[in-house]
Amino acid sequence: MDFTNKTVVVTGSGRGIGKEIAAQFVRLKANVIISDLDQGAIDETVSQLGSKTFGIKANVTSSDDLGALYEKTLEKFGSLDVLVNNAGITRDTLLVRMDEKDWDMVLDINLKGAFLATKLAAKIMMKQRRGRIINISSIVGLTGNAGQANYSASKAGLIGLTKSAAKELASRGVTVNAIAPGYIQTEMTEKLSDEAKASFLSNIPLKRAGLPSDVAAAVMFLASDEASYITGQVLAVDGGLTM
């Protein structure tokens, strides 16, 4: 795969899975916009990944921030070829203990943020008559998970958004797909107890946790020309957990 002269925006790419996705695109010669709320993480990532990257701080729940992000992207590189909606947070607790603010915050960032980013990107891509939008959902959007009603709902909603947007944008040459990662080794999952980790691993047919690079590889495929006839799909990257 070769993304030479292609421009990619990855939200939430200052660390974790988003950072690895950005790194993979850089290795495949894309111009990559590193976008995050943490300016320090942006600066560190841009420093590590090199001159093919450009950092822009943006809050995905703000239309103004996203509008400025895309404006700067077009000024810098002249096109928007791929959007990866990766920004997301968790605020886990049992449903009966969950505060409304934690419900609202997770839905705002994980789902509304992807809606706004997709809406504004779609206007650019429709004019270009080409583009790829890839949403990072989760297997809990397919299966649910105790203690994650807000996160599961946001990720299930993201799958619905993916399918609806795919139907609306297909005639303009824009594909929209989702990836549903399973148990992936990140800073977030490292905080789980040894008992929780063992429980996850015992249910994964491949008997190992996934890596951020596993998710990034799936993104590269869906963003590539080889995936031009694939839209509205959800690809689970979970070691067989949801079979």
C-alpha positions in Angstrom: 0.0 0.0 0.0 1.2 3.5 -0.8 -0.5 6.7 0.4 1.9 9.1 -1.3 0.3 12.6 -1.7 -2.8 11.4 0.3 -3.8 13.5 3.4 -5.1 11.8 6.5 -6.7 13.2 9.6 -6.6 11.0 12.7 -8.5 12.3 15.7 -7.2 11.4 19.2 -3.8 10.6 17.7 -1.6 11.9 20.4 -1.3 8.5 22.0 -2.4 4.9 22.0 -4.2 3.3 19.0 -4.6 6.7 17.3 -0.9 7.3 17.4 -0.1 3.9 16.0 -2.6 4.5 13.1 -0.9 7.8 12.4 2.6 6.1 12.5 1.4 3.5 10.0 0.2 6.1 7.6 3.5 8.0 7.8 5.4 4.8 7.1 3.2 4.4 4.0 4.1 8.0 2.9 0.9 9.8 3.7 0.7 13.4 5.0 -0.9 13.0 8.5 -2.7 15.5 10.7 -2.1 14.7 14.4 -5.2 16.0 16.2 -5.8 15.8 19.9 -6.8 17.9 22.9 -3.4 17.4 24.6 -1.0 19.8 23.0 1.9 18.1 24.7 1.0 14.7 23.2 0.6 16.3 19.8 4.0 17.9 20.0 5.6 14.7 21.1 4.0 12.6 18.4 4.8 15.1 15.6 8.5 15.1 16.9 8.6 11.3 16.8 6.9 10.8 13.5 8.6 13.5 11.5 8.0 16.0 8.7 5.1 14.2 7.1 3.0 15.1 10.1 1.3 18.4 11.2 -0.2 18.9 14.6 -3.6 20.7 15.2 -5.2 20.9 18.6 -9.0 20.4 18.3 -12.0 19.4 20.4 -14.1 17.0 18.4 -17.3 18.2 20.2 -16.7 21.7 18.7 -17.8 22.4 15.1 -15.6 25.5 15.2 -12.5 23.6 16.2 -13.2 20.9 13.5 -13.9 23.6 10.9 -10.5 25.2 11.7 -8.8 21.8 11.6 -10.0 21.1 8.1 -9.3 24.6 6.9 -5.7 24.3 8.1 -5.5 20.8 6.6 -6.5 22.0 3.2 -4.2 25.0 3.4 -1.2 22.8 4.3 -1.8 19.8 2.0 -4.6 20.7 -0.5 -6.9 17.7 0.1 -8.6 15.5 2.7 -8.4 11.9 1.6 -8.9 9.9 4.8 -10.6 10.7 8.1 -10.1 8.3 11.0 -12.6 9.0 13.9 -10.5 7.6 16.7 -11.0 10.1 19.6 -12.8 8.6 22.5 -13.0 8.3 26.3 -14.4 5.9 28.9 -16.1 6.7 32.2 -16.9 3.2 33.4 -19.3 2.3 36.3 -22.4 0.3 36.7 -25.6 1.7 35.1 -27.3 2.4 38.5 -24.3 4.4 39.7 -23.6 6.3 36.5 -23.8 10.1 36.7 -25.6 11.9 33.9 -22.5 14.0 33.2 -20.4 10.8 32.6 -23.1 9.6 30.2 -23.2 12.9 28.4 -19.4 13.3 28.2 -18.8 9.8 26.7 -21.7 10.2 24.2 -20.5 13.7 23.3 -16.9 12.8 22.6 -17.3 9.3 21.2 -20.4 9.7 19.1 -21.3 13.4 18.6 -17.6 14.1 17.9 -17.5 11.5 15.1 -20.8 12.9 13.7 -19.4 16.4 13.6 -16.0 15.3 12.1 -17.8 13.2 9.5 -20.3 15.8 8.6 -17.7 18.5 7.9 -15.3 16.0 6.2 -18.1 14.7 4.0 -18.6 18.1 2.5 -15.0 18.3 1.4 -14.9 14.7 0.1 -18.1 15.0 -1.8 -16.7 17.9 -3.8 -13.5 15.8 -4.4 -15.7 12.8 -5.3 -13.4 10.6 -3.3 -12.6 9.8 0.3 -12.4 7.3 3.1 -14.0 7.6 6.5 -13.1 5.0 9.1 -14.7 4.9 12.5 -13.0 3.2 15.5 -15.9 1.5 17.3 -15.5 -1.4 19.7 -16.7 -5.0 20.1 -18.7 -3.7 23.1 -20.8 -1.8 20.6 -21.8 -5.2 19.2 -22.1 -7.2 22.5 -22.5 -4.7 25.3 -20.4 -4.9 28.5 -21.3 -4.6 32.2 -20.1 -1.3 33.6 -19.9 0.3 30.2 -23.4 1.3 29.3 -22.3 4.8 28.1 -19.3 3.5 26.2 -21.2 0.6 24.7 -24.1 2.9 23.6 -21.6 5.4 22.0 -19.8 2.6 20.1 -23.1 1.0 19.0 -24.3 4.4 17.8 -21.1 4.8 15.9 -21.9 1.7 13.9 -25.3 3.1 13.1 -23.7 6.3 12.0 -21.2 4.4 9.8 -24.0 2.5 8.0 -26.2 5.6 7.4 -23.3 7.7 6.2 -22.1 4.9 3.9 -25.5 4.9 2.2 -25.6 8.7 1.8 -22.0 9.2 0.5 -21.5 6.1 -1.7 -22.7 7.9 -4.9 -20.0 10.5 -4.4 -17.2 8.0 -4.2 -16.8 8.2 -0.4 -16.7 4.9 1.6 -17.5 4.7 5.3 -16.5 1.7 7.4 -16.0 0.9 11.1 -13.5 -1.2 12.9 -14.4 -2.9 16.2 -11.3 -3.6 18.3 -11.5 -6.2 21.0 -9.0 -6.5 23.9 -6.0 -4.3 22.7 -2.9 -3.6 24.8 -3.0 0.1 25.5 -2.5 2.4 28.5 -6.2 2.0 29.2 -6.3 -1.8 29.3 -3.0 -1.9 31.3 -5.0 -0.5 34.2 -7.2 -3.5 34.3 -6.7 -6.0 37.2 -4.8 -9.3 36.5 -8.1 -11.1 37.0 -9.9 -9.0 34.4 -7.0 -9.5 31.9 -7.0 -13.3 32.5 -10.8 -13.4 31.9 -10.5 -11.6 28.6 -7.7 -13.8 27.4 -9.5 -17.0 28.3 -12.3 -16.1 26.0 -10.1 -15.1 23.0 -9.7 -18.0 20.5 -6.2 -16.7 19.5 -5.2 -16.6 23.2 -3.5 -13.2 23.1 -4.3 -9.6 23.4 -4.3 -7.5 20.3 -1.8 -4.8 19.6 -2.4 -1.2 18.4 -0.6 -2.3 15.2 -3.3 -4.9 14.5 -6.0 -2.2 14.5 -3.8 0.1 12.4 -3.3 -2.6 9.8 -7.0 -2.9 9.4 -7.3 0.9 9.0 -4.6 0.8 6.3 -6.6 -1.7 4.3 -9.9 0.1 4.6 -8.2 3.4 3.6 -6.5 1.8 0.6 -7.6 1.5 -3.1 -7.9 -2.3 -2.5 -10.9 -1.6 -0.3 -12.7 0.6 -2.9 -15.7 -1.7 -3.1 -16.2 -2.1 0.6 -18.5 0.3 2.5 -20.9 0.3 5.4 -19.1 -2.7 7.0 -17.9 -3.4 10.6 -14.6 -5.3 10.8 -13.9 -6.9 14.2 -10.3 -6.9 15.2 -10.6 -9.1 18.2 -8.8 -12.4 17.9 -12.1 -14.2 17.3 -13.7 -13.0 20.6 -17.1 -12.1 19.0 -17.4 -15.2 16.7 
